[in-house]
């Protein structure tokens, strides 16, 4: 095994990992969790804030 085989394996692993993360993030099962997380910055704001 030479260095080019290692580079190829690392590149393939990175591409596959990227697509797994994209698929995970866009899956419909995560929709509710992300909907809840997008409101987190506004939890501590008082109701009468402008």
Backbone as XML, in Angstrom:
<?xml version="1.0"?>
<chain id="A" units="angstrom">
  <residue number="1" name="UNK">
    <atom name="N" x="0.850" y="-1.170" z="0.000"/>
    <atom name="CA" x="0.000" y="0.000" z="0.000"/>
    <atom name="C" x="0.903" y="1.243" z="0.000"/>
  </residue>
  <residue number="2" name="UNK">
    <atom name="N" x="0.670" y="2.107" z="-0.956"/>
    <atom name="CA" x="1.463" y="3.320" z="-1.016"/>
    <atom name="C" x="0.644" y="4.515" z="-0.525"/>
  </residue>
  <residue number="3" name="UNK">
    <atom name="N" x="1.245" y="5.676" z="-0.550"/>
    <atom name="CA" x="0.605" y="6.876" z="-0.013"/>
    <atom name="C" x="-0.629" y="7.275" z="-0.827"/>
  </residue>
  <residue number="4" name="UNK">
    <atom name="N" x="-0.630" y="6.967" z="-2.127"/>
    <atom name="CA" x="-1.773" y="7.324" z="-2.969"/>
    <atom name="C" x="-3.007" y="6.497" z="-2.604"/>
  </residue>
  <residue number="5" name="UNK">
    <atom name="N" x="-2.805" y="5.284" z="-2.199"/>
    <atom name="CA" x="-3.931" y="4.455" z="-1.744"/>
    <atom name="C" x="-4.526" y="5.027" z="-0.465"/>
  </residue>
  <residue number="6" name="UNK">
    <atom name="N" x="-3.674" y="5.515" z="0.403"/>
    <atom name="CA" x="-4.145" y="6.127" z="1.643"/>
    <atom name="C" x="-4.917" y="7.411" z="1.340"/>
  </residue>
  <residue number="7" name="UNK">
    <atom name="N" x="-4.417" y="8.224" z="0.427"/>
    <atom name="CA" x="-5.124" y="9.443" z="0.034"/>
    <atom name="C" x="-6.481" y="9.115" z="-0.577"/>
  </residue>
  <residue number="8" name="UNK">
    <atom name="N" x="-6.523" y="8.102" z="-1.416"/>
    <atom name="CA" x="-7.781" y="7.694" z="-2.048"/>
    <atom name="C" x="-8.774" y="7.213" z="-1.000"/>
  </residue>
  <residue number="9" name="UNK">
    <atom name="N" x="-8.328" y="6.417" z="-0.065"/>
    <atom name="CA" x="-9.206" y="5.907" z="0.986"/>
    <atom name="C" x="-9.732" y="7.052" z="1.858"/>
  </residue>
  <residue number="10" name="UNK">
    <atom name="N" x="-8.877" y="7.990" z="2.200"/>
    <atom name="CA" x="-9.299" y="9.128" z="3.016"/>
    <atom name="C" x="-10.308" y="9.990" z="2.268"/>
  </residue>
  <residue number="11" name="UNK">
    <atom name="N" x="-10.106" y="10.191" z="0.978"/>
    <atom name="CA" x="-11.034" y="10.987" z="0.171"/>
    <atom name="C" x="-12.388" y="10.293" z="0.070"/>
  </residue>
  <residue number="12" name="UNK">
    <atom name="N" x="-12.379" y="9.009" z="-0.195"/>
    <atom name="CA" x="-13.634" y="8.263" z="-0.293"/>
    <atom name="C" x="-14.387" y="8.262" z="1.037"/>
  </residue>
  <residue number="13" name="UNK">
    <atom name="N" x="-13.663" y="8.083" z="2.122"/>
    <atom name="CA" x="-14.286" y="8.128" z="3.443"/>
    <atom name="C" x="-14.906" y="9.495" z="3.695"/>
  </residue>
  <residue number="14" name="UNK">
    <atom name="N" x="-14.195" y="10.562" z="3.338"/>
    <atom name="CA" x="-14.698" y="11.916" z="3.557"/>
    <atom name="C" x="-15.956" y="12.190" z="2.743"/>
  </residue>
  <residue number="15" name="UNK">
    <atom name="N" x="-15.984" y="11.760" z="1.503"/>
    <atom name="CA" x="-17.148" y="11.974" z="0.647"/>
    <atom name="C" x="-18.355" y="11.202" z="1.183"/>
  </residue>
  <residue number="16" name="UNK">
    <atom name="N" x="-18.146" y="9.961" z="1.548"/>
    <atom name="CA" x="-19.242" y="9.149" z="2.091"/>
    <atom name="C" x="-19.744" y="9.752" z="3.401"/>
  </residue>
  <residue number="17" name="UNK">
    <atom name="N" x="-18.833" y="10.161" z="4.268"/>
    <atom name="CA" x="-19.219" y="10.774" z="5.540"/>
    <atom name="C" x="-20.012" y="12.055" z="5.306"/>
  </residue>
  <residue number="18" name="UNK">
    <atom name="N" x="-19.600" y="12.871" z="4.354"/>
    <atom name="CA" x="-20.313" y="14.098" z="4.016"/>
    <atom name="C" x="-21.751" y="13.795" z="3.615"/>
  </residue>
  <residue number="19" name="UNK">
    <atom name="N" x="-21.947" y="12.836" z="2.732"/>
    <atom name="CA" x="-23.297" y="12.519" z="2.279"/>
    <atom name="C" x="-24.144" y="11.891" z="3.385"/>
  </residue>
  <residue number="20" name="UNK">
    <atom name="N" x="-23.534" y="11.160" z="4.280"/>
    <atom name="CA" x="-24.271" y="10.609" z="5.422"/>
    <atom name="C" x="-24.773" y="11.751" z="6.308"/>
  </residue>
  <residue number="21" name="UNK">
    <atom name="N" x="-23.929" y="12.736" z="6.568"/>
    <atom name="CA" x="-24.326" y="13.873" z="7.397"/>
    <atom name="C" x="-25.421" y="14.682" z="6.704"/>
  </residue>
  <residue number="22" name="UNK">
    <atom name="N" x="-25.304" y="14.899" z="5.407"/>
    <atom name="CA" x="-26.329" y="15.630" z="4.666"/>
    <atom name="C" x="-27.655" y="14.874" z="4.719"/>
  </residue>
  <residue number="23" name="UNK">
    <atom name="N" x="-27.613" y="13.579" z="4.498"/>
    <atom name="CA" x="-28.837" y="12.776" z="4.556"/>
    <atom name="C" x="-29.458" y="12.828" z="5.949"/>
  </residue>
  <residue number="24" name="UNK">
    <atom name="N" x="-28.626" y="12.753" z="6.985"/>
    <atom name="CA" x="-29.112" y="12.815" z="8.368"/>
    <atom name="C" x="-29.782" y="14.158" z="8.635"/>
  </residue>
  <residue number="25" name="UNK">
    <atom name="N" x="-29.142" y="15.243" z="8.199"/>
    <atom name="CA" x="-29.667" y="16.577" z="8.485"/>
    <atom name="C" x="-30.969" y="16.851" z="7.738"/>
  </residue>
  <residue number="26" name="UNK">
    <atom name="N" x="-31.127" y="16.300" z="6.549"/>
    <atom name="CA" x="-32.314" y="16.568" z="5.744"/>
    <atom name="C" x="-33.413" y="15.530" z="5.931"/>
  </residue>
  <residue number="27" name="UNK">
    <atom name="N" x="-33.194" y="14.545" z="6.793"/>
    <atom name="CA" x="-34.214" y="13.519" z="6.972"/>
    <atom name="C" x="-35.431" y="14.106" z="7.682"/>
  </residue>
  <residue number="28" name="UNK">
    <atom name="N" x="-36.587" y="13.599" z="7.374"/>
    <atom name="CA" x="-37.819" y="14.133" z="7.943"/>
    <atom name="C" x="-37.951" y="13.827" z="9.432"/>
  </residue>
  <residue number="29" name="UNK">
    <atom name="N" x="-37.244" y="12.827" z="9.914"/>
    <atom name="CA" x="-37.303" y="12.505" z="11.341"/>
    <atom name="C" x="-36.667" y="13.592" z="12.193"/>
  </residue>
  <residue number="30" name="UNK">
    <atom name="N" x="-35.771" y="14.389" z="11.644"/>
    <atom name="CA" x="-35.079" y="15.443" z="12.380"/>
    <atom name="C" x="-35.818" y="16.778" z="12.327"/>
  </residue>
  <residue number="31" name="UNK">
    <atom name="N" x="-36.880" y="16.844" z="11.575"/>
    <atom name="CA" x="-37.575" y="18.111" z="11.358"/>
    <atom name="C" x="-38.056" y="18.733" z="12.668"/>
  </residue>
  <residue number="32" name="UNK">
    <atom name="N" x="-38.661" y="17.945" z="13.539"/>
    <atom name="CA" x="-39.166" y="18.474" z="14.810"/>
    <atom name="C" x="-38.034" y="18.957" z="15.709"/>
  </residue>
  <residue number="33" name="UNK">
    <atom name="N" x="-36.925" y="18.209" z="15.745"/>
    <atom name="CA" x="-35.784" y="18.621" z="16.564"/>
    <atom name="C" x="-35.195" y="19.936" z="16.078"/>
  </residue>
  <residue number="34" name="UNK">
    <atom name="N" x="-35.068" y="20.096" z="14.780"/>
    <atom name="CA" x="-34.514" y="21.328" z="14.237"/>
    <atom name="C" x="-35.496" y="22.483" z="14.401"/>
  </residue>
  <residue number="35" name="UNK">
    <atom name="N" x="-36.783" y="22.200" z="14.317"/>
    <atom name="CA" x="-37.798" y="23.242" z="14.515"/>
    <atom name="C" x="-37.706" y="23.775" z="15.940"/>
  </residue>
  <residue number="36" name="UNK">
    <atom name="N" x="-37.499" y="22.883" z="16.896"/>
    <atom name="CA" x="-37.346" y="23.289" z="18.286"/>
    <atom name="C" x="-36.026" y="24.034" z="18.500"/>
  </residue>
  <residue number="37" name="UNK">
    <atom name="N" x="-34.961" y="23.575" z="17.876"/>
    <atom name="CA" x="-33.647" y="24.191" z="18.046"/>
    <atom name="C" x="-33.582" y="25.586" z="17.437"/>
  </residue>
  <residue number="38" name="UNK">
    <atom name="N" x="-34.348" y="25.838" z="16.391"/>
    <atom name="CA" x="-34.284" y="27.166" z="15.773"/>
    <atom name="C" x="-34.913" y="28.239" z="16.657"/>
  </residue>
  <residue number="39" name="UNK">
    <atom name="N" x="-35.696" y="27.839" z="17.650"/>
    <atom name="CA" x="-36.314" y="28.794" z="18.563"/>
    <atom name="C" x="-35.514" y="29.019" z="19.843"/>
  </residue>
  <residue number="40" name="UNK">
    <atom name="N" x="-34.449" y="28.274" z="20.060"/>
    <atom name="CA" x="-33.662" y="28.381" z="21.281"/>
    <atom name="C" x="-33.124" y="29.791" z="21.558"/>
  </residue>
  <residue number="41" name="UNK">
    <atom name="N" x="-32.668" y="30.553" z="20.572"/>
    <atom name="CA" x="-32.146" y="31.895" z="20.892"/>
    <atom name="C" x="-33.204" y="32.835" z="21.468"/>
  </residue>
  <residue number="42" name="UNK">
    <atom name="N" x="-34.468" y="32.554" z="21.263"/>
    <atom name="CA" x="-35.521" y="33.460" z="21.688"/>
    <atom name="C" x="-36.189" y="33.057" z="22.997"/>
  </residue>
  <residue number="43" name="UNK">
    <atom name="N" x="-35.748" y="31.999" z="23.612"/>
    <atom name="CA" x="-36.398" y="31.504" z="24.835"/>
    <atom name="C" x="-36.283" y="32.492" z="25.987"/>
  </residue>
  <residue number="44" name="UNK">
    <atom name="N" x="-35.123" y="33.125" z="26.169"/>
    <atom name="CA" x="-34.900" y="33.998" z="27.311"/>
    <atom name="C" x="-35.393" y="35.421" z="27.118"/>
  </residue>
  <residue number="45" name="UNK">
    <atom name="N" x="-35.916" y="35.746" z="25.965"/>
    <atom name="CA" x="-36.396" y="37.098" z="25.716"/>
    <atom name="C" x="-37.730" y="37.307" z="26.435"/>
  </residue>
  <residue number="46" name="UNK">
    <atom name="N" x="-37.875" y="38.471" z="27.060"/>
    <atom name="CA" x="-39.171" y="38.766" z="27.685"/>
    <atom name="C" x="-40.247" y="38.972" z="26.613"/>
  </residue>
  <residue number="47" name="UNK">
    <atom name="N" x="-41.458" y="38.761" z="27.002"/>
    <atom name="CA" x="-42.583" y="38.851" z="26.062"/>
    <atom name="C" x="-42.792" y="40.267" z="25.528"/>
  </residue>
  <residue number="48" name="UNK">
    <atom name="N" x="-42.461" y="41.306" z="26.337"/>
    <atom name="CA" x="-42.709" y="42.681" z="25.921"/>
    <atom name="C" x="-41.501" y="43.324" z="25.214"/>
  </residue>
  <residue number="49" name="UNK">
    <atom name="N" x="-40.516" y="42.526" z="24.815"/>
    <atom name="CA" x="-39.346" y="43.074" z="24.107"/>
    <atom name="C" x="-39.754" y="43.558" z="22.733"/>
  </residue>
  <residue number="50" name="UNK">
    <atom name="N" x="-39.124" y="44.638" z="22.325"/>
    <atom name="CA" x="-39.478" y="45.216" z="21.017"/>
    <atom name="C" x="-38.723" y="44.576" z="19.932"/>
  </residue>
</chain>
